[in-house]
Amino acid sequence: MSRTLKLVLPLVVLVAVGVYLAGSFAGASENDPPPREPVVLPSQSTTPSTGSSPSTDPSGVPVVTPGPVDDDDDDDDRDDRHDDD
């Protein structure tokens, strides 16, 4: 290697590392953003209803509560895979 390359190559590496460190320290010294206000969700004091009857919450949006699933009500006749094969 030539003498010039032996001097320039480490200098380029040192400058690149120096720029990286300067950017890291400059980014770390910025002020933190102000804290945000917490989101307060309204609490519901009503108990969930059983079954699948639609009801409305205080805002007027309909709420559907799912009922229990009956496993015996499967449509085995229309399934693609059958257990008796």
Backbone as a chain_set.jsonl record, in Angstrom:
{"seq": "MSRTLKLVLPLVVLVAVGVYLAGSFAGASENDPPPREPVVLPSQSTTPSTGSSPSTDPSGVPVVTPGPVDDDDDDDDRDDRHDDD", "coords": {"N": [[0.842, -1.177, 0.0], [0.391, 2.266, -0.626], [2.006, 5.129, 0.872], [0.37, 7.365, 1.154], [-2.202, 6.282, 1.026], [-2.177, 4.805, 3.366], [-2.317, 6.816, 5.257], [-4.631, 8.26, 4.608], [-6.811, 6.447, 4.675], [-7.191, 5.579, 7.486], [-7.804, 8.143, 8.456], [-10.205, 8.77, 7.16], [-11.856, 6.815, 8.274], [-11.8, 7.575, 10.978], [-13.007, 10.12, 10.824], [-15.587, 9.402, 9.929], [-16.513, 7.872, 12.112], [-16.424, 9.847, 14.077], [-18.363, 11.671, 13.131], [-20.611, 10.047, 13.344], [-20.735, 9.627, 16.14], [-21.05, 12.289, 17.008], [-23.576, 12.882, 15.948], [-25.091, 11.027, 17.386], [-24.807, 11.923, 20.048], [-25.916, 14.486, 19.791], [-28.568, 13.885, 19.152], [-29.37, 12.623, 21.475], [-29.418, 14.614, 23.344], [-31.632, 16.162, 22.993], [-34.723, 17.613, 24.126], [-37.231, 15.791, 25.927], [-40.505, 14.907, 24.696], [-43.524, 16.594, 25.802], [-45.461, 15.137, 28.49], [-48.269, 13.054, 27.777], [-51.839, 13.345, 28.163], [-53.651, 10.971, 30.078], [-55.852, 8.478, 28.708], [-59.155, 8.196, 29.592], [-61.432, 5.746, 30.095], [-64.937, 5.237, 30.036], [-66.568, 3.581, 32.709], [-68.498, 0.591, 32.85], [-71.25, -0.282, 34.683], [-73.089, -2.25, 34.449], [-74.041, -5.7, 34.263], [-72.981, -8.248, 31.968], [-75.308, -9.484, 29.58], [-76.951, -12.669, 29.153], [-77.142, -14.991, 26.408], [-77.949, -14.115, 22.987], [-79.099, -11.635, 22.617], [-79.568, -8.47, 21.228], [-78.529, -5.374, 22.623], [-78.407, -1.965, 23.795], [-75.82, 0.348, 24.457], [-75.001, 3.133, 26.689], [-74.282, 5.122, 24.831], [-75.837, 4.667, 22.649], [-75.117, 2.847, 20.745], [-75.621, -0.252, 19.214], [-75.137, -3.316, 20.97], [-74.011, -6.573, 20.726], [-74.088, -9.504, 22.442], [-72.43, -12.496, 22.37], [-73.807, -15.796, 22.487], [-73.592, -19.075, 24.104], [-71.862, -21.709, 22.351], [-73.194, -24.385, 20.571], [-71.97, -27.488, 20.171], [-73.075, -29.751, 19.043], [-74.583, -28.971, 16.945], [-73.461, -29.072, 14.4], [-72.777, -28.767, 10.892], [-72.309, -31.355, 9.478], [-72.961, -32.654, 7.124], [-72.353, -30.939, 5.076], [-69.638, -30.533, 5.184], [-66.255, -30.532, 3.971], [-64.366, -32.427, 4.671], [-64.61, -35.683, 5.991], [-65.112, -37.683, 8.879], [-65.556, -40.418, 8.757], [-64.16, -41.669, 6.736]], "CA": [[0.0, 0.0, 0.0], [1.178, 3.494, -0.669], [2.034, 5.887, 2.119], [-0.805, 8.25, 1.152], [-3.374, 5.472, 1.356], [-2.049, 4.433, 4.772], [-2.704, 7.972, 6.061], [-5.986, 8.719, 4.272], [-7.806, 5.461, 5.069], [-7.569, 5.753, 8.901], [-8.413, 9.455, 8.646], [-11.598, 8.672, 6.706], [-12.583, 6.024, 9.265], [-11.954, 8.399, 12.179], [-13.994, 11.174, 10.546], [-16.913, 8.772, 9.879], [-16.879, 7.534, 13.482], [-16.663, 11.11, 14.766], [-19.663, 12.196, 12.692], [-21.642, 9.184, 13.942], [-20.822, 9.931, 17.57], [-21.611, 13.638, 17.168], [-25.018, 12.765, 15.704], [-25.706, 10.302, 18.498], [-24.872, 12.801, 21.22], [-26.845, 15.585, 19.515], [-29.924, 13.344, 19.23], [-29.686, 12.244, 22.856], [-29.544, 15.786, 24.207], [-32.89, 16.872, 22.745], [-35.698, 17.518, 25.218], [-38.29, 14.814, 25.749], [-41.801, 15.541, 24.439], [-44.323, 16.736, 27.027], [-46.275, 13.938, 28.748], [-49.634, 13.098, 27.249], [-52.897, 13.093, 29.137], [-54.129, 9.587, 29.957], [-57.192, 8.267, 28.172], [-60.036, 7.661, 30.619], [-62.565, 5.062, 29.498], [-66.065, 5.179, 30.968], [-66.792, 2.24, 33.244], [-69.867, 0.107, 32.748], [-71.629, -0.943, 35.923], [-74.078, -3.289, 34.168], [-73.485, -7.024, 34.027], [-73.303, -8.683, 30.613], [-76.507, -10.313, 29.487], [-76.728, -13.982, 28.563], [-77.843, -15.145, 25.15], [-77.464, -13.264, 21.916], [-80.055, -10.558, 22.396], [-78.883, -7.181, 21.091], [-78.913, -4.306, 23.539], [-77.723, -0.72, 23.465], [-75.073, 0.946, 25.563], [-75.441, 4.517, 26.907], [-74.048, 5.996, 23.679], [-76.819, 4.372, 21.612], [-74.563, 1.895, 19.796], [-76.112, -1.589, 19.562], [-74.129, -4.262, 21.435], [-74.466, -7.951, 20.63], [-73.301, -10.396, 23.287], [-72.595, -13.843, 21.818], [-74.254, -16.837, 23.4], [-72.763, -20.279, 24.069], [-71.853, -22.441, 21.083], [-73.632, -25.772, 20.698], [-71.127, -28.281, 19.273], [-73.863, -30.795, 18.389], [-75.302, -28.365, 15.829], [-72.516, -28.958, 13.29], [-73.283, -29.118, 9.575], [-71.386, -32.374, 8.976], [-73.325, -33.059, 5.763], [-71.784, -30.016, 4.106], [-68.205, -30.39, 5.393], [-65.408, -31.101, 2.922], [-63.692, -33.624, 5.189], [-65.496, -36.526, 6.78], [-64.37, -38.517, 9.813], [-65.816, -41.83, 8.553], [-63.429, -42.176, 5.552]], "C": [[0.881, 1.231, 0.0], [1.062, 4.244, 0.66], [0.808, 6.799, 2.238], [-2.057, 7.48, 1.564], [-3.348, 5.054, 2.824], [-2.448, 5.591, 5.694], [-4.167, 8.367, 5.846], [-7.051, 7.742, 4.78], [-8.155, 5.553, 6.562], [-8.221, 7.104, 9.179], [-9.884, 9.441, 8.244], [-12.431, 7.895, 7.733], [-12.821, 6.845, 10.533], [-12.982, 9.508, 11.983], [-15.404, 10.581, 10.537], [-17.396, 8.419, 11.282], [-17.182, 8.794, 14.28], [-18.006, 11.714, 14.4], [-20.796, 11.368, 13.301], [-21.819, 9.511, 15.423], [-21.421, 11.314, 17.814], [-23.122, 13.618, 16.943], [-25.734, 12.054, 16.82], [-25.848, 11.185, 19.729], [-25.837, 13.955, 21.002], [-28.292, 15.106, 19.616], [-30.33, 13.007, 20.646], [-29.91, 13.46, 23.745], [-30.837, 16.571, 23.972], [-33.849, 16.646, 23.914], [-36.747, 16.458, 24.891], [-39.594, 15.542, 25.446], [-42.596, 15.65, 25.733], [-45.174, 15.49, 27.239], [-47.697, 14.134, 28.238], [-50.629, 12.841, 28.371], [-53.387, 11.665, 28.973], [-55.555, 9.547, 29.419], [-58.021, 7.597, 29.247], [-61.248, 7.062, 29.926], [-63.709, 5.029, 30.502], [-66.271, 3.74, 31.43], [-68.256, 1.876, 33.105], [-70.185, -0.662, 34.017], [-72.639, -2.048, 35.688], [-73.372, -4.611, 33.929], [-73.837, -7.451, 32.61], [-74.512, -9.607, 30.611], [-76.157, -11.651, 28.85], [-77.555, -14.089, 27.296], [-77.271, -14.207, 24.104], [-78.452, -12.151, 21.603], [-79.318, -9.224, 22.29], [-79.412, -6.179, 22.106], [-78.194, -3.039, 23.108], [-76.984, -0.218, 24.69], [-75.498, 2.403, 25.693], [-75.22, 5.442, 25.708], [-75.005, 5.706, 22.536], [-76.316, 3.387, 20.577], [-75.058, 0.504, 20.179], [-74.951, -2.522, 19.91], [-74.731, -5.647, 21.364], [-73.537, -8.806, 21.461], [-73.497, -11.811, 22.782], [-73.011, -14.838, 22.887], [-73.338, -18.045, 23.316], [-72.913, -21.012, 22.745], [-72.256, -23.876, 21.355], [-72.863, -26.609, 19.689], [-71.909, -29.352, 18.534], [-74.59, -30.266, 17.161], [-74.361, -28.136, 14.644], [-73.194, -29.35, 11.989], [-72.334, -30.139, 8.943], [-71.713, -32.796, 7.553], [-72.662, -32.175, 4.721], [-70.291, -29.789, 4.296], [-67.431, -31.039, 4.25], [-64.705, -32.36, 3.397], [-64.681, -34.385, 6.07], [-64.652, -37.422, 7.656], [-64.533, -40.002, 9.548], [-65.12, -42.362, 7.309], [-62.333, -43.124, 5.938]], "O": [[1.978, 1.231, 0.558], [0.146, 4.016, 1.451], [0.275, 6.973, 3.334], [-2.869, 7.968, 2.351], [-4.4, 4.962, 3.456], [-2.882, 5.345, 6.82], [-4.856, 8.759, 6.788], [-8.095, 8.176, 5.268], [-9.342, 5.602, 6.884], [-9.094, 7.204, 10.041], [-10.717, 10.042, 8.923], [-13.567, 8.266, 8.028], [-13.914, 6.814, 11.098], [-13.752, 9.8, 12.898], [-16.326, 11.189, 11.081], [-18.562, 8.642, 11.608], [-18.114, 8.801, 15.085], [-18.716, 12.217, 15.271], [-21.815, 11.915, 13.723], [-22.946, 9.654, 15.896], [-22.218, 11.486, 18.736], [-23.864, 14.272, 17.676], [-26.854, 12.418, 17.177], [-26.895, 11.19, 20.376], [-26.517, 14.367, 21.942], [-29.151, 15.836, 20.111], [-31.509, 13.094, 20.99], [-30.534, 13.342, 24.8], [-31.105, 17.542, 24.678], [-33.791, 15.623, 24.596], [-37.104, 16.256, 23.731], [-39.781, 16.676, 25.887], [-42.366, 14.879, 26.665], [-45.572, 14.847, 26.267], [-48.244, 15.236, 28.269], [-50.313, 12.213, 29.382], [-53.526, 11.188, 27.847], [-56.351, 10.458, 29.645], [-57.64, 6.546, 29.762], [-62.001, 7.765, 29.253], [-63.48, 4.815, 31.692], [-66.162, 2.801, 30.641], [-69.14, 2.724, 33.224], [-69.465, -1.592, 34.382], [-73.019, -2.732, 36.638], [-72.238, -4.641, 33.449], [-74.884, -7.06, 32.093], [-74.706, -10.406, 31.527], [-75.188, -11.756, 28.098], [-78.542, -13.374, 27.123], [-76.232, -13.582, 24.315], [-78.617, -11.771, 20.443], [-78.527, -8.885, 23.169], [-80.606, -6.15, 22.403], [-77.439, -3.061, 22.136], [-77.462, -0.345, 25.818], [-76.291, 2.874, 24.878], [-75.912, 6.452, 25.584], [-74.995, 6.427, 21.539], [-77.024, 3.11, 19.609], [-74.936, 0.107, 21.337], [-73.918, -2.523, 19.239], [-75.826, -5.883, 21.874], [-72.331, -8.835, 21.217], [-74.629, -12.295, 22.762], [-72.613, -14.729, 24.047], [-72.392, -18.04, 22.528], [-73.958, -20.945, 22.099], [-71.725, -24.515, 22.264], [-73.07, -26.468, 18.484], [-71.456, -29.824, 17.491], [-75.161, -31.052, 16.405], [-74.458, -27.115, 13.963], [-74.097, -30.187, 11.991], [-71.634, -29.823, 7.981], [-70.824, -33.256, 6.836], [-72.432, -32.617, 3.595], [-69.722, -28.926, 3.627], [-67.909, -31.993, 3.636], [-64.47, -33.271, 2.603], [-65.478, -33.79, 6.795], [-63.589, -37.878, 7.235], [-63.739, -40.796, 10.052], [-65.475, -43.45, 6.855], [-61.626, -43.637, 5.07]]}, "num_chains": 1, "name": "protein.A"}
